Each structure stands twice: as structure tokens, then as C-alpha cells.
Amino acid sequence: MFSDLLDVARGRLPEDLGPAQGIRLLSGAALSSLAFVAAWGIAAGSTDAVLALSNAAKVPMVLLFSVLAALPAGLLAHRLSDSSESTRSLLLTLGGSIFAGSLVAAVLAPLVAVYYLSSAWAGPYLGMGSAFLAVGVAAVLLFRGGVRGAPATERKSRLIPKLVFAAVTLGVMPQFIALASPILPEHTIFDEGIDVVDAMPAEVR
């Protein structure tokens, strides 16, 4: 399954994809992604045992709720865009991109833990940087998977639901992070969600 999910993340969907295989891959992508980000959460909170244990639940919840909040908008955009792409293929593309981004976070988790435990200066930068990199990889693969193998006339209609999904996910995720904070040991701008804008000086806004 791991190899199949990597193929899906690269935009290579199985040719004989049936309902059962689609459910199996989606379930595998979801469970694996939650486990991967849980590992990152433990690493990010490694300087505090209580924070590390709570992150094992909080970080997967942030990911899960952000994706669930964006799914209705993405599916509606898929219907309205009149794309010939099947809903199953769309969901697999979403799942594969999230799987790959979460895998990046898990791969970097040991580095995050080592630097948090050994460097008060570099730890926070690596923690935030690894999270941004994971999100970036997921976004790139999502958009690349949306156009891979599609006719030129179909690319726009296939990209629309992916753009909507990404926009809503990135819109709600900071709020879920604020609800779950603290996740990182130090205070970050994400701990206050959108309210951080109101706290900025007028000249900065």
C-alpha cells in the first residue's frame, strides 16, 4: 500500500481503480497521514513530555478537522466546474498529496527533535520550517496531480476544485492551530489565529 500511495501522490492513479481499492487507498492515506503528523507533533514538543504527548493527539486533529472542513467546498467546486474527473480520483489526489506532505513532516521529525533538544535558537526555526515545507509539498503535488495526464482543455476545470480545497484548508487551519495551541514550545503568530491581525499596529496592517 505504501508504494501505491506514493504512486498516487505522484499523480499516477491505478488504471483498474475500483471502489474497493479506492476505499483501501483513501483509508491508508488518512491513517498514515495522521500517524505521520503525530510523530512530528511529538518531535516538536520533545522539550516537554506533557506537550509532546498532547501533540500526538492535537496535531492529527488539526489536520483532520482542516481537511474535513474543506471537503464540502472542494466537492461543490468539483461539481460546478463540470470536470470529467471522477470524484474518486479527486479524493485520491487529495489524499495522496496530504499523505506525501505528512510523510515529509515525519521524515524531518527526528531532526526537529534533535534541534529542539540541543539548540534553543535553531529548534524553533526548524520546527516552523518543516511544517511549512510539508504544507508546500502537499500543495505542489495536489496541483500537479490535478493536471497530470489531463487534456489541455480539461486542466482548468480540474484545477478549480483543488484551488478551492487548498484555499479553504489554509484558511481554517490557522484557527484550528489556535484552538489547539500550544503546539510548539515557544509562542508563535499562529497561537492567536486571525486575531493576531487585530493585534498588529495600524501601520503594519
C-alpha positions as CSV (number, residue, x, y, z in Angstrom):
1,M,0.0,0.0,0.0
2,F,2.8,2.4,0.8
3,S,4.2,2.1,-2.7
4,D,0.7,2.6,-4.2
5,L,0.2,5.7,-2.1
6,L,3.5,7.1,-3.3
7,D,2.3,6.5,-6.9
8,V,-0.9,8.3,-6.1
9,A,1.0,11.2,-4.6
10,R,3.0,11.5,-7.9
11,G,-0.3,11.6,-9.8
12,R,-0.2,8.0,-11.1
13,L,-3.6,6.6,-10.2
14,P,-4.1,2.8,-10.8
15,E,-5.6,2.1,-14.2
16,D,-8.0,-0.5,-12.8
17,L,-9.1,1.5,-9.9
18,G,-12.3,0.1,-8.4
19,P,-14.4,1.2,-5.4
20,A,-12.8,-1.3,-3.0
21,Q,-9.3,-0.3,-4.0
22,G,-10.2,3.4,-3.8
23,I,-11.5,3.0,-0.3
24,R,-8.4,1.0,0.7
25,L,-6.1,3.6,-0.6
26,L,-8.0,6.5,0.9
27,S,-8.2,4.8,4.3
28,G,-4.4,4.0,4.1
29,A,-3.6,7.6,3.2
30,A,-5.8,9.0,6.0
31,L,-4.4,6.8,8.8
32,S,-0.8,7.1,7.6
33,S,-1.1,10.9,7.4
34,L,-2.5,11.1,10.9
35,A,0.3,8.9,12.2
36,F,3.0,10.9,10.4
37,V,1.9,14.3,11.7
38,A,1.5,12.8,15.2
39,A,5.2,11.8,15.0
40,W,6.1,15.4,14.0
41,G,4.0,16.7,16.9
42,I,5.8,14.6,19.4
43,A,9.1,15.8,18.0
44,A,8.0,19.5,18.1
45,G,7.1,19.2,21.7
46,S,10.0,17.0,22.7
47,T,11.4,19.5,25.3
48,D,8.2,19.0,27.4
49,A,6.8,15.5,28.0
50,V,3.3,16.8,28.6
51,L,3.4,18.9,25.4
52,A,4.8,16.0,23.3
53,L,2.0,13.6,24.5
54,S,-0.7,16.2,23.9
55,N,0.7,17.0,20.4
56,A,0.3,13.3,19.5
57,A,-3.4,13.9,19.6
58,K,-3.7,17.7,18.8
59,V,-1.6,17.8,15.6
60,P,-3.6,15.0,13.9
61,M,-6.8,16.6,15.0
62,V,-5.7,19.9,13.4
63,L,-5.0,18.1,10.1
64,L,-8.2,16.0,10.2
65,F,-10.6,18.9,11.0
66,S,-8.9,21.2,8.5
67,V,-9.4,18.6,5.7
68,L,-12.9,17.8,6.7
69,A,-13.8,21.5,6.8
70,A,-12.5,22.0,3.3
71,L,-14.0,18.9,1.7
72,P,-17.6,20.2,1.1
73,A,-16.3,23.3,-0.6
74,G,-13.9,21.3,-2.8
75,L,-16.6,18.8,-3.8
76,L,-19.0,21.5,-4.6
77,A,-16.4,23.3,-6.8
78,H,-15.8,19.9,-8.5
79,R,-19.4,19.6,-9.4
80,L,-19.8,23.2,-10.5
81,S,-16.6,23.1,-12.6
82,D,-18.1,20.4,-14.8
83,S,-14.9,18.4,-14.8
84,S,-14.8,14.9,-16.3
85,E,-12.6,13.7,-13.4
86,S,-14.3,11.3,-11.2
87,T,-15.0,12.1,-7.5
88,R,-13.0,9.0,-6.5
89,S,-9.9,10.2,-8.5
90,L,-10.3,13.7,-7.0
91,L,-10.4,12.3,-3.5
92,L,-7.4,10.1,-4.2
93,T,-5.4,13.0,-5.5
94,L,-6.2,15.0,-2.3
95,G,-5.4,12.0,-0.1
96,G,-2.1,11.3,-1.9
97,S,-0.9,14.9,-1.7
98,I,-1.7,15.0,2.1
99,F,0.0,11.7,2.5
100,A,3.1,13.0,0.9
101,G,3.2,16.2,2.8
102,S,2.6,14.4,6.1
103,L,5.4,12.0,5.2
104,V,7.8,14.9,4.7
105,A,6.9,16.1,8.2
106,A,7.5,12.6,9.6
107,V,10.9,12.3,7.9
108,L,12.0,15.6,9.3
109,A,10.7,14.8,12.8
110,P,14.0,13.3,14.1
111,L,15.8,16.5,13.0
112,V,13.2,18.6,14.7
113,A,13.5,16.7,17.9
114,V,17.3,16.8,17.9
115,Y,17.5,20.5,17.3
116,Y,14.8,21.3,19.9
117,L,16.7,19.3,22.5
118,S,20.1,20.8,21.6
119,S,19.6,24.3,20.3
120,A,17.2,27.0,21.7
121,W,17.9,29.1,18.6
122,A,17.7,26.6,15.7
123,G,14.9,24.4,17.1
124,P,12.0,26.9,16.6
125,Y,13.2,27.7,13.0
126,L,13.4,24.0,12.1
127,G,10.1,23.3,13.7
128,M,8.2,26.0,11.8
129,G,10.3,25.4,8.6
130,S,9.5,21.7,8.5
131,A,5.8,22.4,8.9
132,F,5.8,25.0,6.0
133,L,7.8,22.6,3.8
134,A,5.3,19.8,4.5
135,V,2.4,22.1,3.5
136,G,4.3,23.3,0.4
137,V,5.0,19.7,-0.8
138,A,1.3,18.8,-0.3
139,A,0.2,21.8,-2.3
140,V,2.6,21.3,-5.2
141,L,1.6,17.6,-5.5
142,L,-2.0,18.5,-5.3
143,F,-1.9,20.9,-8.2
144,R,0.5,18.7,-10.2
145,G,-1.8,15.8,-9.8
146,G,-4.7,17.9,-10.9
147,V,-3.2,18.4,-14.4
148,R,-1.1,15.3,-14.9
149,G,-2.3,13.3,-17.9
150,A,-5.3,15.7,-18.4
151,P,-6.0,17.2,-21.8
152,A,-5.2,20.9,-22.1
153,T,-9.0,21.7,-22.3
154,E,-9.6,19.9,-19.0
155,R,-6.8,21.3,-16.9
156,K,-8.6,24.4,-15.8
157,S,-11.7,22.6,-14.7
158,R,-9.6,20.0,-12.8
159,L,-7.6,22.7,-11.0
160,I,-10.5,24.7,-9.7
161,P,-11.6,22.2,-7.0
162,K,-8.0,21.7,-5.9
163,L,-7.6,25.5,-5.6
164,V,-10.8,25.8,-3.6
165,F,-9.8,22.9,-1.3
166,A,-6.3,24.3,-0.7
167,A,-7.7,27.8,0.0
168,V,-10.3,26.6,2.5
169,T,-7.8,24.3,4.2
170,L,-5.2,27.0,4.6
171,G,-7.9,29.4,5.7
172,V,-9.2,27.2,8.5
173,M,-6.0,25.5,9.6
174,P,-4.6,28.6,11.5
175,Q,-7.8,28.7,13.5
176,F,-7.6,25.1,14.5
177,I,-4.0,25.6,15.4
178,A,-5.0,28.5,17.6
179,L,-7.6,26.3,19.3
180,A,-5.1,23.5,19.8
181,S,-2.2,25.8,20.9
182,P,0.3,25.4,22.3
183,I,1.9,23.0,19.8
184,L,5.4,24.5,19.7
185,P,7.1,25.3,23.0
186,E,7.5,28.9,22.1
187,H,4.8,31.4,21.2
188,T,4.1,31.9,17.5
189,I,1.8,34.1,15.5
190,F,-0.4,31.0,14.8
191,D,-1.3,30.7,18.5
192,E,-3.8,33.5,18.2
193,G,-5.2,32.7,14.8
194,I,-6.7,35.5,12.8
195,D,-6.9,37.7,15.9
196,V,-3.1,38.3,15.5
197,V,-4.1,40.8,12.7
198,D,-6.1,42.9,15.1
199,A,-3.1,43.0,17.5
200,M,-0.8,44.4,14.8
201,P,0.0,48.1,14.8
202,A,-2.1,50.1,12.3
203,E,1.0,51.0,10.2
204,V,1.8,47.3,9.8
205,R,-1.7,46.4,8.7
